[in-house]
């Protein structure tokens, strides 16, 4: 008899439950009456140290007003894919705004970062090609290479020599090297300058997923490439998301006019998906202007990061080596991470446990994210709670 797919799914669920790896949805409400990073979980107010709203723009009055104003004019949804009538003036304006900010010829909007990475990799790569990636890359980059059907080779985290060996293993194949700019679970930055030079030397195309660097890093929020001093020539393919530091939703790919024109034809997640709501694109234009022009928000975030790291080291907390807003504390086993997260909730903090397969076995952690919304006293309160919980 054929295997029963639903029974197999149920068996996998039982295995995950036994290993304390089940993910569960929680309904978290925004505390509309409170300023700062507060959420409400089952009636309990918690300080939120899990959001990727790094600059605190998601509830900014200017974005809310822009969203409402555009929705009253053009409605809530686009109603069609970009190529079938869903591409509006708001989309065009946002693409132009992003291209000018990031020094790229053109930008193409996608509905999510996951879809953007799938679209780029499957649109560029073919079966006989080579894709080389950092082992800690986001799942969407890995899945994009698998969807393309090419050879996928992965190198040890941030190991440029390892990346070179993987490229040299197939010297005749067309090749693309892809890396996160800021790694979502470790919070560290990739050695982008070295990787870009490697790609130049080996004739490979370089791609960076800067979901967690855009808006946060660089003098005008230009991201991890701005920090590394790299532009379109050194890194021809850039992916960024709009739902983290920019506070809205969606994603984009930026690069040469030829790249974008090709993706319009070849990137299936772009071709066959309803366009981003135009009102949201209008609000994101406002978010781009705020992210670029409000250096004080980035300075506040940088101060909270420095405060947290200094306080963690002073308290002997096992914080990983990260200079970004993502500050992971490695706990070890999944049960220990879950218990620590639960105790922090009882103390008034929302800090989720991250477990395998999102991170390697034995490296479960508390993933703390800092925001410009956090006050210095709140960071100190969290540090004291962490010391108590992890003692």
GUNULUM-853203 format. One record per residue (C-alpha): residue number from 1; y, x, z. Coordinates in pm, 1 decimal, decimal comma, padded with zeros to 6 digits. Example, Ala and Ser with C-alpha at 12.3 -4.5 7.8 and 13.67 -1.06 7.14 Angstrom:
BEGIN
[1; [-00450,0; 01230,0; 00780,0]]
[2; [-00106,0; 01367,0; 00714,0]]
This chain:
BEGIN
[1; [00000,0; 00000,0; 00000,0]]
[2; [00360,3; 00102,2; -00048,8]]
[3; [00549,8; 00223,3; 00258,3]]
[4; [00765,3; -00049,9; 00408,3]]
[5; [01125,1; 00075,3; 00391,0]]
[6; [01250,7; -00138,7; 00678,8]]
[7; [00964,3; -00025,9; 00901,8]]
[8; [01040,5; 00334,9; 00815,3]]
[9; [01405,4; 00278,1; 00900,1]]
[10; [01306,6; 00125,8; 01233,7]]
[11; [01082,2; 00423,6; 01308,8]]
[12; [01370,1; 00660,5; 01243,1]]
[13; [01585,4; 00456,7; 01477,4]]
[14; [01325,3; 00487,5; 01752,2]]
[15; [01308,6; 00863,8; 01699,6]]
[16; [01685,9; 00894,2; 01726,2]]
[17; [01693,2; 00680,0; 02036,5]]
[18; [01427,5; 00896,6; 02201,6]]
[19; [01631,6; 01208,6; 02120,7]]
[20; [01954,3; 01044,2; 02245,6]]
[21; [02105,9; 01072,4; 01900,4]]
[22; [02185,8; 00708,1; 01827,1]]
[23; [02542,2; 00644,3; 01718,3]]
[24; [02699,1; 00323,4; 01846,0]]
[25; [03012,0; 00137,1; 01741,6]]
[26; [03273,2; 00076,1; 02008,7]]
[27; [03561,7; -00164,3; 01965,0]]
[28; [03878,5; 00019,1; 02065,5]]
[29; [04207,3; -00168,2; 02064,4]]
[30; [04552,3; -00013,5; 02045,9]]
[31; [04760,6; -00065,3; 02357,3]]
[32; [05051,9; -00220,2; 02171,3]]
[33; [05277,2; -00220,7; 02477,1]]
[34; [05239,8; 00147,0; 02557,2]]
[35; [05400,8; 00453,3; 02403,8]]
[36; [05179,3; 00749,7; 02329,8]]
[37; [04809,2; 00793,3; 02267,3]]
[38; [04651,3; 00501,0; 02451,8]]
[39; [04353,0; 00283,7; 02354,9]]
[40; [04181,0; -00004,5; 02530,3]]
[41; [03800,6; -00004,9; 02562,6]]
[42; [03651,1; -00326,3; 02706,0]]
[43; [03972,7; -00393,5; 02896,0]]
[44; [04005,3; -00037,2; 03026,4]]
[45; [04309,3; 00173,0; 02927,6]]
[46; [04212,7; 00521,7; 02816,9]]
[47; [04411,1; 00823,8; 02707,0]]
[48; [04293,4; 00886,9; 02353,2]]
[49; [04186,5; 01243,6; 02278,0]]
[50; [03973,7; 01151,4; 01976,4]]
[51; [04222,1; 01043,5; 01708,6]]
[52; [04305,5; 01252,3; 01402,1]]
[53; [04659,6; 01106,2; 01405,1]]
[54; [04785,5; 01457,3; 01475,0]]
[55; [05157,1; 01390,9; 01422,3]]
[56; [05156,0; 01043,2; 01575,7]]
[57; [05268,4; 00874,3; 01254,2]]
[58; [05014,5; 00589,9; 01237,4]]
[59; [05239,4; 00354,3; 01436,3]]
[60; [05573,4; 00502,9; 01334,4]]
[61; [05827,5; 00219,9; 01285,5]]
[62; [05937,7; 00354,5; 00947,0]]
[63; [05580,9; 00342,3; 00813,0]]
[64; [05520,2; -00004,9; 00954,3]]
[65; [05842,1; -00132,4; 00800,4]]
[66; [05768,2; 00027,4; 00461,8]]
[67; [05417,6; -00119,7; 00456,0]]
[68; [05542,0; -00468,8; 00533,7]]
[69; [05829,2; -00452,3; 00285,4]]
[70; [05602,5; -00336,6; 00001,9]]
[71; [05332,8; -00591,7; 00087,9]]
[72; [05586,4; -00872,9; 00062,2]]
[73; [05675,7; -00749,5; -00285,9]]
[74; [05342,4; -00648,5; -00439,5]]
[75; [05081,7; -00806,9; -00212,0]]
[76; [04812,0; -00654,6; 00001,9]]
[77; [04555,9; -00535,8; -00253,6]]
[78; [04573,7; -00366,4; -00593,0]]
[79; [04326,2; -00613,3; -00739,7]]
[80; [04160,6; -00372,7; -00982,2]]
[81; [04059,5; -00015,0; -01044,8]]
[82; [04337,9; 00220,6; -01153,6]]
[83; [04220,9; 00215,1; -01517,6]]
[84; [04192,6; -00163,8; -01530,6]]
[85; [04541,8; -00258,2; -01417,9]]
[86; [04538,4; -00155,6; -01052,4]]
[87; [04763,6; 00148,9; -01099,5]]
[88; [05112,1; 00057,3; -00979,7]]
[89; [05450,3; 00222,6; -00950,1]]
[90; [05381,0; 00286,5; -00579,5]]
[91; [05074,8; 00494,4; -00669,9]]
[92; [05269,0; 00688,0; -00930,3]]
[93; [05546,7; 00759,7; -00680,2]]
[94; [05304,6; 00883,0; -00414,6]]
[95; [05122,8; 01110,4; -00658,4]]
[96; [05454,0; 01262,0; -00767,1]]
[97; [05566,4; 01304,5; -00404,3]]
[98; [05243,9; 01483,7; -00309,8]]
[99; [05249,7; 01707,8; -00618,2]]
[100; [05605,0; 01817,6; -00548,7]]
[101; [05528,6; 01885,3; -00181,0]]
[102; [05219,5; 02092,3; -00249,7]]
[103; [05341,2; 02275,7; -00558,8]]
[104; [05081,1; 02127,0; -00791,5]]
[105; [05111,3; 02003,8; -01148,4]]
[106; [04956,4; 01666,3; -01076,7]]
[107; [04778,1; 01457,1; -00812,6]]
[108; [04512,3; 01186,6; -00842,1]]
[109; [04464,5; 00929,8; -00565,2]]
[110; [04123,8; 00829,7; -00430,9]]
[111; [04031,5; 00558,5; -00182,0]]
[112; [03873,1; 00802,3; 00068,1]]
[113; [03825,7; 01175,0; 00114,6]]
[114; [03451,3; 01129,8; 00084,7]]
[115; [03494,7; 00970,0; -00257,3]]
[116; [03741,2; 01238,1; -00365,3]]
[117; [03494,7; 01517,5; -00292,1]]
[118; [03209,6; 01331,2; -00460,6]]
[119; [03429,8; 01271,0; -00763,0]]
[120; [03549,2; 01629,0; -00799,2]]
[121; [03214,7; 01801,8; -00757,7]]
[122; [03011,1; 01557,1; -00965,1]]
[123; [03287,7; 01552,2; -01227,1]]
[124; [03305,1; 01931,7; -01262,3]]
[125; [02948,4; 02049,9; -01205,8]]
[126; [02634,3; 02007,3; -01417,4]]
[127; [02265,1; 02069,2; -01360,2]]
[128; [02262,1; 02438,9; -01453,4]]
[129; [02575,6; 02521,5; -01254,8]]
[130; [02610,4; 02681,9; -00910,9]]
[131; [02796,1; 02547,9; -00609,0]]
[132; [02846,6; 02782,2; -00311,5]]
[133; [02955,4; 02634,7; 00020,8]]
[134; [03012,1; 02722,9; 00385,5]]
[135; [02730,4; 02591,6; 00605,3]]
[136; [02980,5; 02401,0; 00820,4]]
[137; [03149,8; 02220,9; 00531,6]]
[138; [03207,2; 01847,7; 00560,0]]
[139; [02912,5; 01629,9; 00456,7]]
[140; [03104,0; 01493,0; 00157,4]]
[141; [03120,3; 01838,1; -00002,9]]
[142; [02747,3; 01887,5; 00044,7]]
[143; [02671,5; 01541,0; -00092,9]]
[144; [02901,5; 01595,6; -00390,0]]
[145; [02704,5; 01902,8; -00496,0]]
[146; [02377,9; 01713,7; -00453,9]]
[147; [02510,6; 01425,3; -00662,1]]
[148; [02604,9; 01671,9; -00937,2]]
[149; [02244,1; 01795,2; -00949,3]]
[150; [02352,5; 02161,1; -00957,7]]
[151; [02212,7; 02447,9; -00754,0]]
[152; [02362,1; 02437,8; -00404,8]]
[153; [02371,2; 02761,9; -00206,6]]
[154; [02521,1; 02781,5; 00141,4]]
[155; [02648,3; 03085,1; 00326,2]]
[156; [02680,5; 03155,5; 00697,7]]
[157; [02998,3; 03012,3; 00844,7]]
[158; [03311,3; 03203,2; 00733,8]]
[159; [03098,6; 03488,9; 00594,2]]
[160; [03276,7; 03609,3; 00280,2]]
[161; [03010,7; 03871,9; 00208,5]]
[162; [02746,7; 03602,2; 00236,5]]
[163; [02940,1; 03389,8; -00012,2]]
[164; [02952,6; 03687,5; -00249,6]]
[165; [02574,8; 03731,5; -00228,1]]
[166; [02521,7; 03365,5; -00312,8]]
[167; [02751,3; 03389,3; -00615,2]]
[168; [02582,6; 03710,7; -00728,9]]
[169; [02239,7; 03544,7; -00712,3]]
[170; [02327,0; 03355,5; -01034,1]]
[171; [02588,6; 03569,7; -01209,0]]
[172; [02561,1; 03386,3; -01545,0]]
[173; [02601,5; 03033,8; -01408,8]]
[174; [02929,0; 02844,5; -01408,3]]
[175; [03022,2; 02841,6; -01039,9]]
[176; [03243,5; 02661,8; -00789,2]]
[177; [03301,0; 02775,2; -00431,2]]
[178; [03408,7; 02500,7; -00191,1]]
[179; [03524,9; 02533,4; 00168,0]]
[180; [03695,8; 02327,5; 00432,8]]
[181; [04039,8; 02463,0; 00516,5]]
[182; [04009,9; 02359,9; 00881,8]]
[183; [03655,9; 02285,3; 00992,0]]
[184; [03628,2; 01936,7; 01137,6]]
[185; [03380,8; 02011,0; 01417,4]]
[186; [03476,2; 02368,8; 01513,0]]
[187; [03850,4; 02349,9; 01444,8]]
[188; [03875,9; 02703,3; 01306,4]]
[189; [04032,7; 02806,4; 00975,0]]
[190; [03837,5; 02937,2; 00678,3]]
[191; [03914,4; 03290,3; 00548,8]]
[192; [04086,0; 03135,8; 00248,8]]
[193; [04265,3; 03442,3; 00112,5]]
[194; [03939,9; 03639,2; 00103,8]]
[195; [03745,6; 03349,2; -00048,9]]
[196; [04009,6; 03295,8; -00316,6]]
[197; [04002,7; 03666,0; -00406,6]]
[198; [03624,5; 03655,7; -00421,1]]
[199; [03641,1; 03366,2; -00666,0]]
[200; [03887,7; 03556,2; -00881,5]]
[201; [03663,0; 03863,1; -00883,7]]
[202; [03347,6; 03663,6; -00964,1]]
[203; [03495,5; 03416,0; -01211,7]]
[204; [03425,7; 03115,2; -00990,8]]
[205; [03645,5; 02810,4; -00936,8]]
[206; [03784,7; 02782,2; -00581,2]]
[207; [03816,1; 02443,3; -00408,2]]
[208; [03955,8; 02369,6; -00059,9]]
[209; [03918,8; 02049,9; 00140,5]]
[210; [04232,5; 02053,0; 00357,5]]
[211; [04183,9; 01718,7; 00532,0]]
[212; [04263,5; 01861,7; 00876,4]]
[213; [04530,2; 02114,0; 00774,2]]
[214; [04762,5; 01899,5; 00562,9]]
[215; [05077,9; 01800,5; 00749,6]]
[216; [04989,1; 02013,8; 01051,7]]
[217; [04993,6; 02374,4; 00930,6]]
[218; [05257,8; 02568,7; 00738,3]]
[219; [05635,4; 02566,7; 00764,3]]
[220; [05668,4; 02228,3; 00592,0]]
[221; [05320,7; 02096,4; 00672,2]]
[222; [05179,2; 02228,8; 00346,1]]
[223; [04845,6; 02296,2; 00513,5]]
[224; [04601,5; 02580,7; 00540,2]]
[225; [04681,4; 02707,2; 00189,6]]
[226; [05047,3; 02739,2; 00285,2]]
[227; [04946,9; 02945,8; 00587,9]]
[228; [04734,5; 03172,1; 00365,0]]
[229; [05008,4; 03200,8; 00102,5]]
[230; [04787,7; 03054,0; -00170,4]]
[231; [04889,5; 02827,8; -00456,1]]
[232; [04741,9; 02647,7; -00752,8]]
[233; [04660,8; 02970,3; -00936,7]]
[234; [04443,4; 03108,2; -00653,2]]
[235; [04296,4; 02772,2; -00544,4]]
[236; [04290,9; 02543,7; -00849,4]]
[237; [04132,0; 02245,5; -00670,0]]
[238; [04282,1; 02099,9; -00351,7]]
[239; [04161,8; 01786,8; -00174,1]]
[240; [04363,4; 01627,3; 00102,8]]
[241; [04342,9; 01307,5; 00303,1]]
[242; [04613,9; 01061,6; 00400,1]]
[243; [04449,9; 00912,2; 00709,3]]
[244; [04487,9; 01202,5; 00950,4]]
[245; [04822,6; 01376,7; 00999,6]]
[246; [04994,2; 01136,5; 00757,1]]
[247; [04873,6; 00837,6; 00956,8]]
[248; [04776,7; 00600,2; 00671,9]]
[249; [04462,6; 00588,6; 00456,1]]
[250; [04319,0; 00733,6; 00138,2]]
[251; [04292,3; 01075,0; -00022,4]]
[252; [04391,5; 01278,0; -00326,6]]
[253; [04294,5; 01569,9; -00546,7]]
[254; [04570,7; 01804,5; -00660,0]]
[255; [04568,8; 02066,1; -00933,7]]
[256; [04654,1; 02133,7; -01295,0]]
[257; [04726,7; 01860,3; -01546,7]]
[258; [04400,1; 01947,6; -01720,2]]
[259; [04199,3; 01905,4; -01399,8]]
[260; [04352,1; 01566,2; -01323,8]]
[261; [04313,6; 01437,6; -01679,3]]
[262; [03948,8; 01542,1; -01672,8]]
[263; [03886,3; 01369,0; -01340,5]]
[264; [04043,0; 01048,2; -01470,7]]
[265; [03761,0; 01046,9; -01726,7]]
[266; [03475,3; 01199,7; -01525,8]]
[267; [03518,9; 01119,7; -01155,4]]
[268; [03307,1; 00807,7; -01109,5]]
[269; [03440,5; 00724,3; -00758,6]]
[270; [03787,0; 00704,2; -00917,5]]
[271; [03687,6; 00516,7; -01232,1]]
[272; [03473,7; 00251,2; -01063,8]]
[273; [03668,2; 00176,0; -00743,9]]
[274; [03953,6; -00062,7; -00671,1]]
[275; [04279,4; 00126,6; -00635,0]]
[276; [04434,5; 00202,3; -00298,3]]
[277; [04657,5; -00088,2; -00184,3]]
[278; [05000,3; -00021,8; -00337,3]]
[279; [05178,4; -00117,7; -00015,3]]
[280; [04982,6; 00153,2; 00162,3]]
[281; [05089,2; 00403,5; -00103,9]]
[282; [05451,1; 00304,2; -00039,6]]
[283; [05410,6; 00360,2; 00333,1]]
[284; [05246,0; 00696,2; 00267,2]]
[285; [05550,6; 00810,4; 00069,2]]
[286; [05749,9; 00761,3; 00388,8]]
[287; [05482,2; 00948,2; 00584,5]]
[288; [05503,9; 01245,7; 00345,8]]
[289; [05879,7; 01265,9; 00395,3]]
[290; [05839,5; 01249,5; 00773,9]]
[291; [05562,6; 01509,2; 00780,0]]
[292; [05761,7; 01748,9; 00564,1]]
[293; [06094,3; 01705,5; 00736,7]]
[294; [06005,7; 01660,1; 01103,4]]
[295; [05931,4; 02016,3; 01213,1]]
[296; [05978,9; 01905,1; 01575,0]]
[297; [05656,3; 01706,1; 01563,5]]
[298; [05459,9; 02008,4; 01444,0]]
[299; [05627,1; 02220,2; 01711,7]]
[300; [05531,2; 01967,3; 01979,4]]
[301; [05172,0; 01962,2; 01856,0]]
[302; [05161,0; 02343,4; 01852,1]]
[303; [05288,1; 02346,9; 02211,0]]
[304; [05016,1; 02103,2; 02322,3]]
[305; [04750,0; 02316,2; 02150,7]]
[306; [04874,9; 02633,7; 02321,2]]
[307; [04894,5; 02452,4; 02655,8]]
[308; [04541,3; 02319,1; 02624,5]]
[309; [04391,8; 02653,7; 02527,4]]
[310; [04570,5; 02841,5; 02805,1]]
[311; [04465,2; 02579,7; 03059,0]]
[312; [04105,2; 02578,7; 02935,0]]
[313; [04076,3; 02955,2; 02963,3]]
[314; [04235,3; 02949,9; 03310,1]]
[315; [03977,8; 02692,8; 03422,6]]
[316; [03683,4; 02869,4; 03260,8]]
[317; [03610,0; 02586,9; 03017,4]]
[318; [03380,1; 02672,2; 02721,2]]
[319; [03636,9; 02601,7; 02449,6]]
[320; [03558,4; 02731,6; 02101,2]]
[321; [03787,8; 02973,7; 01917,7]]
[322; [04016,9; 02724,6; 01744,8]]
[323; [04391,1; 02737,9; 01686,3]]
[324; [04406,7; 02389,3; 01533,7]]
[325; [04447,1; 02044,0; 01687,6]]
[326; [04066,2; 02021,0; 01703,6]]
[327; [03952,6; 02176,5; 02033,2]]
[328; [03573,4; 02149,1; 02079,0]]
[329; [03398,1; 02223,4; 02408,1]]
[330; [03035,1; 02306,8; 02341,5]]
[331; [02807,4; 02149,4; 02602,5]]
[332; [02458,7; 02216,4; 02463,6]]
[333; [02216,2; 01926,4; 02480,0]]
[334; [02286,1; 01574,8; 02355,9]]
[335; [02215,4; 01418,9; 02695,5]]
[336; [02466,6; 01648,0; 02865,4]]
[337; [02732,7; 01570,5; 02605,6]]
[338; [02681,1; 01196,0; 02641,4]]
[339; [02696,2; 01219,0; 03019,9]]
[340; [03016,1; 01423,4; 03009,5]]
[341; [03179,3; 01176,2; 02769,3]]
[342; [03081,1; 00884,5; 02995,9]]
[343; [03223,8; 01055,8; 03303,8]]
[344; [03548,0; 01126,3; 03120,7]]
[345; [03570,1; 00759,7; 03028,6]]
[346; [03536,0; 00669,0; 03395,2]]
[347; [03820,6; 00911,1; 03465,0]]
[348; [04039,0; 00737,6; 03203,6]]
[349; [03992,1; 00950,1; 02890,4]]
[350; [03844,3; 00872,2; 02549,6]]
[351; [03665,1; 01193,1; 02443,6]]
[352; [03356,3; 01132,6; 02226,4]]
[353; [03037,2; 01334,9; 02230,7]]
[354; [02939,1; 01486,3; 01896,0]]
[355; [02565,8; 01545,0; 01852,1]]
[356; [02315,5; 01647,4; 01583,4]]
[357; [02292,0; 01601,6; 01290,3]]
[358; [02674,6; 01619,6; 01278,5]]
[359; [02648,1; 01958,5; 01452,2]]
[360; [02348,2; 02195,8; 01473,4]]
[361; [02071,5; 02143,1; 01726,8]]
[362; [02164,4; 02270,1; 02071,7]]
[363; [02538,2; 02264,3; 01990,9]]
[364; [02638,6; 01914,6; 02105,8]]
[365; [02999,7; 01909,5; 02216,1]]
[366; [03303,2; 01721,0; 02330,3]]
[367; [03542,6; 01705,0; 02034,4]]
[368; [03895,9; 01694,5; 02173,7]]
[369; [04182,6; 01633,6; 01933,8]]
[370; [04543,5; 01684,6; 02032,7]]
[371; [04845,3; 01496,0; 01906,1]]
[372; [05221,6; 01523,7; 01914,1]]
[373; [05201,8; 01197,8; 02113,9]]
[374; [05038,9; 01366,5; 02412,7]]
[375; [05266,3; 01456,4; 02703,0]]
[376; [05222,5; 01789,6; 02886,0]]
[377; [05118,4; 01606,3; 03203,4]]
[378; [04846,5; 01420,9; 03011,3]]
[379; [04702,3; 01745,4; 02877,7]]
[380; [04692,0; 01886,4; 03232,0]]
[381; [04519,3; 01572,2; 03355,7]]
[382; [04255,4; 01606,7; 03086,9]]
[383; [04198,8; 01974,0; 03169,9]]
[384; [04146,9; 01892,7; 03538,0]]
[385; [03904,9; 01614,2; 03444,7]]
[386; [03711,3; 01845,6; 03215,2]]
[387; [03678,5; 02106,4; 03487,3]]
[388; [03542,9; 01841,5; 03723,6]]
[389; [03304,5; 01689,2; 03469,7]]
[390; [03165,4; 02019,4; 03337,9]]
[391; [03132,6; 02183,2; 03680,4]]
